[in-house]
Amino acid sequence: MSEFRIGQGFDVHAFTAGEFVTLGGVKIPHTHGVLAHSDGDVLLHAVCDALLGAAALGDIGMHFPESDERWRGADSRAMLRHVCTLLADRGYRIVNVDATVIAQAPRLGHYRDLMRTNLADDLSIDIDRVSVKATTTEKLGFVGRVEGIACQAVALIERDS
C-alpha cells in the first residue's frame, strides 16, 4: 500500500534592475531582474516548498538560508535537485507538480514547454506530470503594477509503506 502526501508552496520576489527573470531555469528577457539571494526563480522556489511541505521537511528558508553564502546567486535548479535528493533519501517519489506563475509581465507562453522540460528533468518524472501555468492579476496589486512576480505550486509525493 502507498502513502500519498500533498504539499503547497508559494514564493514572491520584487523586481529590480536587470534584463531578465529566471523561471523554471529559463532566462526570460524582461525589463527587470529580481531581488533575491539566489537567482530568484520563484517557480522553482515554490516547487521546492511544495515538495518539502509534502514530506514535512520544513521550508526552503530552512534548507537554503540567506545567511548561507553558498547559496548566494545559486542556480535554483541545483536547489530543486537537492530537495529531490532529500525526498528520495526518505523513500518518496514525486507523482506530479502543478504550478502557477503570477505575473503581469513578462509573457511566458513561449517558454512554458522549456520550463516544464527542466522541471521534469530535475524531478526525474515524465513531462506529462508537470504543469506550468501563468496568470496575471488584471493589473491589480504589486504584480499588476509590475513591481514583482509570484508563484504558487502544489506537489503530490508517494512512498510505499
N, CA and C of each residue as an Amber inpcrd file, in Angstrom:
protein
   483
   0.8390000  -1.1770000   0.0000000   0.0000000   0.0000000   0.0000000
   0.8890000   1.2480000   0.0000000   0.4470000   2.2640000  -0.7210000
   1.2080000   3.5060000  -0.8270000   0.6570000   4.5860000   0.0920000
   1.5520000   5.4300000   0.5480000   1.1860000   6.6190000   1.3180000
   1.3650000   7.8170000   0.3860000   0.3190000   8.6100000   0.2370000
   0.3830000   9.8120000  -0.5910000   0.3660000  11.0380000   0.3010000
   1.1320000  12.0540000  -0.1000000   1.1610000  13.3260000   0.6230000
   1.1430000  14.4590000  -0.3860000   0.4760000  15.5290000  -0.0110000
   0.4070000  16.7020000  -0.8790000   1.0020000  17.8950000  -0.1330000
   1.6760000  18.7460000  -0.8650000   2.2460000  19.9490000  -0.2730000
   1.9990000  21.1320000  -1.1890000   2.0000000  22.3100000  -0.6090000
   1.8270000  23.5310000  -1.3960000   2.9640000  24.4780000  -1.0930000
   3.3130000  25.2640000  -2.0950000   4.3960000  26.2240000  -1.9300000
   4.0440000  27.5530000  -2.5650000   4.6730000  28.6010000  -2.0760000
   4.4530000  29.9500000  -2.5900000   5.7680000  30.7050000  -2.4910000
   6.0540000  31.5180000  -3.5090000   7.2350000  32.3680000  -3.4520000
   6.9400000  33.6660000  -4.1840000   7.6120000  34.7210000  -3.7660000
   7.4480000  36.0350000  -4.3790000   8.7790000  36.7700000  -4.3250000
   9.0660000  37.5300000  -5.3690000  10.2540000  38.3720000  -5.3840000
   9.9170000  39.7100000  -6.0110000  10.5200000  40.7590000  -5.4820000
  10.3620000  42.0980000  -6.0510000  11.2530000  42.2360000  -7.2750000
  10.8060000  43.0480000  -8.2150000  11.6410000  43.3660000  -9.3670000
  12.6740000  44.4090000  -8.9740000  13.7970000  44.3710000  -9.6740000
  14.8820000  45.3270000  -9.5020000  15.5060000  45.5380000 -10.8870000
  16.5810000  46.2820000 -10.9290000  17.2600000  46.4920000 -12.2150000
  17.7250000  45.1570000 -12.7820000  17.6070000  45.0070000 -14.0700000
  18.0450000  43.7880000 -14.7310000  17.4510000  43.6680000 -16.1150000
  17.8250000  42.6120000 -16.7950000  17.3930000  42.4240000 -18.1780000
  16.6500000  41.1240000 -18.3980000  16.5120000  40.2970000 -17.3320000
  15.8090000  39.0310000 -17.4870000  15.3400000  38.5410000 -16.1200000
  14.3750000  37.6240000 -16.1550000  13.9710000  36.8720000 -14.9720000
  14.2230000  35.4030000 -15.2850000  14.5300000  34.6380000 -14.2630000
  14.7310000  33.2080000 -14.4260000  13.5200000  32.4980000 -13.8510000
  12.8810000  31.6870000 -14.6790000  11.7110000  30.9130000 -14.2630000
  11.8480000  29.4900000 -14.7890000  11.7850000  28.5320000 -13.8920000
  11.9370000  27.1450000 -14.3090000  13.2900000  26.8850000 -14.9320000
  14.2850000  27.6540000 -14.5270000  15.6260000  27.5100000 -15.0610000
  15.8270000  28.1490000 -16.4230000  14.8460000  28.9120000 -16.8890000
  14.9110000  29.5560000 -18.1970000  15.0800000  31.0610000 -17.9990000
  16.0900000  31.6450000 -18.6390000  16.2820000  33.0930000 -18.5850000
  15.3540000  33.7320000 -19.6110000  14.4260000  34.5360000 -19.1180000
  13.4060000  35.1520000 -19.9650000  13.6600000  36.6540000 -20.0360000
  13.8510000  37.1890000 -21.2340000  14.0950000  38.6280000 -21.3640000
  12.9670000  39.4370000 -20.7160000  13.3610000  40.4960000 -19.9920000
  12.3750000  41.3330000 -19.3060000  13.0160000  42.6990000 -19.0320000
  12.1900000  43.6400000 -18.7080000  12.6670000  44.9870000 -18.4010000
  13.2740000  45.0890000 -17.0080000  13.1340000  44.0270000 -16.2070000
  13.6310000  43.9940000 -14.8330000  14.2780000  42.6470000 -14.5350000
  15.0450000  42.6200000 -13.4490000  15.5050000  41.3840000 -12.8470000
  14.7470000  41.2120000 -11.5390000  15.1530000  40.2540000 -10.7140000
  14.5100000  40.0810000  -9.4130000  15.5120000  40.2690000  -8.2940000
  15.0270000  40.7760000  -7.1900000  15.8260000  40.9720000  -5.9890000
  15.7770000  39.6740000  -5.1860000  16.9280000  39.0020000  -5.0580000
  16.9430000  37.7040000  -4.3840000  18.3580000  37.3390000  -3.9660000
  18.4520000  36.4380000  -2.9960000  19.7380000  35.9080000  -2.5440000
  20.3070000  34.9410000  -3.5860000  19.4290000  34.0930000  -4.1460000
  19.8330000  33.1580000  -5.1980000  19.4940000  33.7930000  -6.5450000
  19.1970000  32.9630000  -7.5500000  18.8080000  33.5090000  -8.8530000
  17.3600000  34.0090000  -8.8620000  16.6260000  33.8100000  -7.7610000
  15.2800000  34.3600000  -7.6240000  14.2280000  33.6790000  -8.4720000
  14.4120000  32.4110000  -8.7790000  13.4700000  31.6620000  -9.6140000
  12.2410000  31.2950000  -8.7780000  11.2040000  32.1520000  -8.8280000
  10.0210000  31.9320000  -7.9930000   9.3290000  30.6100000  -8.3020000
   9.3780000  30.1760000  -9.5510000   8.7420000  28.9110000  -9.9200000
   9.4220000  27.7460000  -9.2000000  10.7270000  27.6660000  -9.2950000
  11.4330000  26.5600000  -8.6440000  11.3800000  26.6570000  -7.1280000
  11.3890000  27.8730000  -6.6040000  11.2990000  28.0350000  -5.1480000
   9.9420000  27.5600000  -4.6310000   8.8740000  27.8830000  -5.3370000
   7.5410000  27.4310000  -4.9260000   7.4450000  25.9060000  -5.0080000
   8.0270000  25.3120000  -6.0450000   8.0170000  23.8550000  -6.1710000
   8.8300000  23.2220000  -5.0420000   9.9960000  23.7860000  -4.7260000
  10.7900000  23.2820000  -3.5940000   9.9660000  23.2930000  -2.3160000
   9.2880000  24.4000000  -2.0360000   8.4830000  24.4920000  -0.8280000
   7.3380000  23.4910000  -0.8350000   6.7100000  23.2690000  -1.9830000
   5.6250000  22.2900000  -2.0700000   6.1450000  20.8860000  -1.7510000
   7.2870000  20.5320000  -2.3050000   7.8680000  19.2100000  -2.0630000
   8.3080000  19.0490000  -0.6130000   8.9860000  20.0590000  -0.0870000
   9.4080000  19.9980000   1.3140000   8.2080000  19.9040000   2.2430000
   7.1720000  20.6580000   1.9480000   5.9630000  20.6110000   2.7650000
   5.2940000  19.2510000   2.7190000   5.2210000  18.6540000   1.5440000
   4.5920000  17.3410000   1.4130000   5.3040000  16.2980000   2.2640000
   6.6230000  16.4110000   2.3580000   7.4110000  15.4570000   3.1410000
   7.6110000  15.9070000   4.5890000   6.9940000  17.0280000   4.9680000
   7.1310000  17.5890000   6.3180000   8.5960000  17.8410000   6.6720000
   9.3180000  18.4280000   5.7110000  10.7470000  18.7070000   5.8970000
  11.0340000  20.2010000   6.0330000  10.0500000  20.9680000   6.4440000
  10.2800000  22.3890000   6.6370000  10.0480000  23.1700000   5.3630000
  10.8200000  24.2600000   5.2170000  10.6280000  25.1230000   4.0500000
  11.9780000  25.4780000   3.4440000  11.9060000  26.1610000   2.3290000
  13.1130000  26.4950000   1.5650000  14.0830000  27.3630000   2.3810000
  13.5460000  28.2380000   3.2330000  14.3900000  29.0850000   4.0620000
  15.2040000  28.3130000   5.0840000  14.6900000  27.1750000   5.5260000
  15.4210000  26.3280000   6.4800000  16.5970000  25.6220000   5.8010000
  16.4000000  25.2350000   4.5530000  17.4160000  24.4600000   3.8370000
  18.4140000  25.3290000   3.0800000  17.9760000  26.5300000   2.6800000
  18.8180000  27.4300000   1.8930000  18.7370000  28.8510000   2.4650000
  19.1810000  29.0460000   3.7040000  19.0320000  30.3570000   4.3440000
  19.8560000  31.4480000   3.6690000  19.3170000  32.6540000   3.6990000
  20.0360000  33.7920000   3.1240000  21.3620000  34.0380000   3.8220000
  21.5050000  33.5630000   5.0410000  22.7520000  33.7360000   5.7860000
  23.8510000  32.7940000   5.2910000  23.5090000  31.8210000   4.4560000
  24.4790000  30.8520000   3.9470000  25.0080000  31.3370000   2.6000000
  26.2490000  31.7660000   2.5890000  26.8510000  32.3320000   1.3870000
  26.9800000  31.3210000   0.2470000  26.9240000  30.0210000   0.5580000
  26.9950000  29.0150000  -0.5160000  25.8500000  29.1700000  -1.5140000
  24.7490000  29.7570000  -1.0700000  23.5690000  29.8540000  -1.9350000
  23.4180000  31.2320000  -2.5710000  24.3660000  32.1630000  -2.3130000
  24.2930000  33.4900000  -2.9340000  24.4360000  33.3350000  -4.4550000
  23.4450000  33.8260000  -5.1750000  23.4490000  33.7470000  -6.6310000
  23.2580000  32.3360000  -7.1730000  22.8640000  31.3990000  -6.3250000
  22.7730000  29.9880000  -6.7110000  21.7400000  29.7390000  -7.8030000
  22.0240000  28.7500000  -8.6010000  21.0970000  28.2380000  -9.5980000
  20.0190000  27.4580000  -8.8500000  18.7860000  27.8890000  -8.9730000
  17.7000000  27.2360000  -8.2440000  17.4430000  25.8110000  -8.7030000
  17.9080000  25.4510000  -9.8890000  17.7820000  24.0590000 -10.3180000
  18.6260000  23.1590000  -9.4040000  19.7760000  23.6380000  -8.9550000
  20.5950000  22.8660000  -8.0180000  19.8560000  22.7210000  -6.6860000
  19.1660000  23.7660000  -6.2700000  18.3910000  23.7090000  -5.0380000
  17.2830000  22.6670000  -5.1720000  16.5800000  22.6740000  -6.3050000
  15.4960000  21.7170000  -6.5320000  16.0350000  20.2870000  -6.5380000
  17.1430000  20.0610000  -7.1890000  17.7150000  18.7040000  -7.2070000
  18.1170000  18.2630000  -5.7970000  18.5980000  19.1990000  -4.9900000
  18.9350000  18.8780000  -3.5980000  17.6730000  18.4580000  -2.8330000
  16.5810000  19.1840000  -3.0250000  15.3110000  18.8310000  -2.3800000
  14.8650000  17.4350000  -2.8320000  15.0150000  17.1360000  -4.1090000
  14.6460000  15.8110000  -4.6180000  15.4650000  14.7200000  -3.9460000
  16.7360000  14.9860000  -3.6970000  17.5830000  14.0170000  -3.0050000
  17.0970000  13.7930000  -1.5810000  16.7090000  14.8780000  -0.8940000
  16.1760000  14.7380000   0.4620000  14.9430000  13.8390000   0.4770000
  14.0640000  14.0060000  -0.5040000  12.8550000  13.1820000  -0.5830000
  13.2070000  11.7300000  -0.8970000  14.0800000  11.5350000  -1.8820000
  14.4580000  10.1720000  -2.2770000  15.1180000   9.4330000  -1.1110000
  15.9240000  10.1380000  -0.3270000  16.5730000   9.5270000   0.8310000
  15.5530000   9.0200000   1.8530000  14.3600000   9.5750000   1.8180000
  13.2920000   9.1700000   2.7400000  12.2730000   8.2520000   2.0690000
  12.5920000   7.8170000   0.8560000  11.7450000   6.8510000   0.1690000
  10.5830000   7.4310000  -0.6190000  10.5650000   8.7490000  -0.8150000
   9.4640000   9.3770000  -1.5540000   9.7570000   9.4480000  -3.0450000
   8.7000000   9.3030000  -3.8330000   8.7290000   9.5370000  -5.2730000
   7.7800000  10.6880000  -5.5610000   8.1420000  11.5110000  -6.5080000
   7.2870000  12.6340000  -6.8990000   6.2830000  12.1230000  -7.9230000
   5.0010000  12.3560000  -7.6390000   3.9350000  11.9070000  -8.5340000
   3.6590000  12.9790000  -9.5810000   3.3950000  14.1960000  -9.1290000
   3.1700000  15.2920000 -10.0790000   3.3390000  16.6360000  -9.3870000
   3.5010000  17.6620000 -10.2270000   3.6480000  19.0410000  -9.7670000
   2.7800000  19.9260000 -10.6490000   2.0960000  20.8720000 -10.0210000
   1.2760000  21.8500000 -10.7380000   1.6250000  23.2200000 -10.1810000
   2.0550000  24.1300000 -11.0610000   2.4920000  25.4560000 -10.6180000
   1.8300000  26.5450000 -11.4530000   1.5720000  27.6740000 -10.8000000
   1.0220000  28.8400000 -11.4790000   1.8990000  30.0450000 -11.1810000
   2.5120000  30.5910000 -12.2340000   3.2910000  31.8240000 -12.1120000
   2.3140000  32.9890000 -12.2200000   2.4430000  33.9490000 -11.3060000
   1.5600000  35.1050000 -11.2590000   2.3940000  36.3280000 -11.6250000
   2.1660000  36.8490000 -12.8400000   2.9870000  37.9450000 -13.3470000
   2.2050000  38.7410000 -14.3800000   2.2680000  40.0460000 -14.2760000
   1.6920000  40.8950000 -15.3110000   2.5960000  40.8740000 -16.5410000
   3.8870000  40.7950000 -16.2810000   4.9000000  40.7230000 -17.3350000
   6.1210000  40.0600000 -16.7020000   6.9020000  39.3440000 -17.4620000
   6.8180000  39.1300000 -18.9090000   5.7850000  38.0640000 -19.2640000
   5.4450000  37.9890000 -20.5240000   4.5720000  36.9350000 -21.0380000
   5.3850000  35.6470000 -21.0940000   4.7720000  34.5250000 -20.7040000
   5.5370000  33.2930000 -20.5170000   5.1990000  32.1770000 -21.4980000
   4.1970000  32.3500000 -22.3300000   3.7170000  31.2840000 -23.1970000
   4.7910000  30.6050000 -24.0330000   5.7000000  31.3770000 -24.5960000
   6.7380000  30.8080000 -25.4620000   7.7680000  29.9840000 -24.6890000
   7.8090000  30.1270000 -23.3830000   8.8280000  29.4710000 -22.5630000
   8.2750000  28.3040000 -21.7410000   6.9640000  28.1280000 -21.7570000
   6.3130000  27.1390000 -20.8950000   6.8620000  25.7150000 -21.1050000
   6.9990000  25.2780000 -22.3400000   7.4600000  23.9100000 -22.5760000
   8.8960000  23.6950000 -22.1010000   9.7490000  24.6920000 -22.2620000
  11.1220000  24.5650000 -21.7670000  11.1470000  24.5230000 -20.2350000
  10.3110000  25.3210000 -19.5870000  10.2210000  25.2790000 -18.1270000
   9.7520000  23.9030000 -17.6750000   8.7370000  23.3550000 -18.3430000
   8.2290000  22.0220000 -17.9990000   9.3010000  20.9610000 -18.1940000
  10.0480000  21.0750000 -19.2840000  11.1170000  20.1140000 -19.5510000
  12.1770000  20.1610000 -18.4600000  12.6000000  21.3630000 -18.0680000
  13.5980000  21.4950000 -16.9950000  13.0870000  20.8870000 -15.6930000
  11.8420000  21.1950000 -15.3500000  11.2680000  20.6460000 -14.1190000
  11.2050000  19.1250000 -14.1860000  10.7100000  18.5810000 -15.2820000
  10.6060000  17.1270000 -15.4180000  11.9810000  16.4790000 -15.2810000
  12.9890000  17.0680000 -15.9120000  14.3500000  16.5340000 -15.8150000
  14.8540000  16.5570000 -14.3760000  14.6910000  17.7000000 -13.7130000
  15.2050000  17.8240000 -12.3510000  14.4350000  16.9710000 -11.3490000
  13.1400000  16.7700000 -11.6020000  12.3080000  15.9680000 -10.7070000
  12.3540000  14.4830000 -11.0460000  12.9700000  14.1440000 -12.1740000
  13.0400000  12.7550000 -12.6680000  11.6520000  12.1440000 -12.8430000
  10.7510000  12.9280000 -13.4590000   9.4120000  12.4440000 -13.7690000
   9.0930000  12.7900000 -15.2230000   8.0840000  12.1430000 -15.7510000
   7.6550000  12.4170000 -17.1190000   7.0710000  13.8200000 -17.2160000
   7.2600000  14.4410000 -18.3700000   6.7890000  15.8090000 -18.5750000
   5.2680000  15.9140000 -18.4400000   4.5510000  14.8260000 -18.7030000
   3.0950000  14.8890000 -18.5730000   2.6370000  14.8970000 -17.1190000
   3.5850000  14.9020000 -16.1910000   3.2860000  15.0220000 -14.7580000
   3.6710000  16.3940000 -14.2140000   4.0180000  17.2970000 -15.1350000
   4.4360000  18.6530000 -14.7580000   3.5500000  19.6610000 -15.4760000
   2.8880000  20.4920000 -14.7010000   2.0620000  21.5620000 -15.2660000
   2.6240000  22.9110000 -14.8290000   2.8120000  23.8010000 -15.7940000
   3.2180000  25.1770000 -15.5100000   2.2170000  26.0770000 -16.2090000
   1.5410000  26.8790000 -15.4220000   0.5530000  27.8160000 -15.9440000
   0.9960000  29.2290000 -15.5910000   0.3770000  30.1980000 -16.2510000
   0.6720000  31.5990000 -15.9530000  -0.6300000  32.3720000 -15.9400000
  -0.6830000  33.3560000 -15.0580000  -1.8350000  34.2370000 -14.9890000
  -1.3710000  35.6300000 -14.5920000  -2.2420000  36.5970000 -14.7820000
  -1.9750000  37.9680000 -14.3380000  -2.9030000  38.2670000 -13.1670000
  -2.7820000  39.4530000 -12.6310000  -3.7230000  39.9000000 -11.6010000
  -4.6050000  41.0180000 -12.1420000  -4.7480000  41.0580000 -13.4780000
  -5.5930000  42.0780000 -14.1220000  -5.1910000  43.4840000 -13.6860000
  -3.8610000  43.6780000 -13.5760000  -3.2450000  44.9590000 -13.2240000
  -3.5450000  45.4160000 -11.7980000  -3.9270000  44.4860000 -10.9240000
  -4.1840000  44.8070000  -9.5230000  -2.9810000  44.4240000  -8.6640000
  -2.7410000  45.1670000  -7.5960000  -1.7000000  44.8470000  -6.6310000
  -0.2900000  45.0070000  -7.1550000   0.6870000  44.5260000  -6.3550000
   2.0980000  44.6940000  -6.7260000   2.4340000  43.9760000  -8.0200000
   1.7970000  42.8310000  -8.2790000   2.0400000  42.1200000  -9.5370000
   1.4940000  42.9380000 -10.7010000   0.2960000  43.4480000 -10.5440000
  -0.3270000  44.2430000 -11.5970000   0.4130000  45.5290000 -11.9040000
   1.0690000  46.0820000 -10.8900000   1.8720000  47.2950000 -11.0830000
   3.2840000  46.9620000 -11.5850000   3.5360000  45.6890000 -11.8430000
   4.8220000  45.1730000 -12.3240000   5.9470000  45.5310000 -11.3390000
   5.6510000  45.3360000 -10.0540000   6.6480000  45.5440000  -9.0070000
   7.3050000  44.2350000  -8.5750000   6.7310000  43.1210000  -9.0040000
   7.2780000  41.8270000  -8.6180000   6.5650000  40.6940000  -9.3100000
   6.9620000  39.4860000  -8.9300000   6.4530000  38.2610000  -9.5420000
   6.2440000  37.2290000  -8.4380000   5.2780000  36.3470000  -8.6140000
   4.9730000  35.3380000  -7.6030000   4.6720000  34.0100000  -8.2750000
   4.6530000  32.9610000  -7.4760000   4.2860000  31.6440000  -7.9760000
   3.7250000  30.8230000  -6.8260000   2.7320000  30.0200000  -7.1460000
   2.2380000  29.0290000  -6.1960000   2.3440000  27.6620000  -6.8500000
   2.5770000  26.6420000  -6.0360000   2.7570000  25.2900000  -6.5670000
   2.1510000  24.2660000  -5.6160000   1.7410000  23.1600000  -6.1950000
   1.2330000  22.0260000  -5.4500000   1.9900000  20.7950000  -5.9480000
   2.3540000  19.9020000  -5.0230000   3.0600000  18.6860000  -5.3870000
   2.4690000  17.5000000  -4.6580000   2.4110000  16.3820000  -5.3470000
   1.9720000  15.1180000  -4.7560000   3.1600000  14.1760000  -4.7420000
   3.4160000  13.5670000  -3.5770000   4.5050000  12.6090000  -3.4630000
   3.9310000  11.3030000  -2.9390000   4.6950000  10.2310000  -3.1340000
   4.2350000   8.8770000  -2.7510000   5.3850000   8.1090000  -2.1400000
   5.0330000   7.2750000  -1.1670000   6.0200000   6.3630000  -0.5580000
   5.3220000   5.0520000  -0.2720000   5.9830000   3.9590000  -0.6250000
   5.4250000   2.6520000  -0.3030000   5.5470000   2.4120000   1.1900000
   4.4560000   1.9140000   1.7890000   4.5140000   1.6920000   3.2390000
   4.7580000   0.2420000   3.5700000
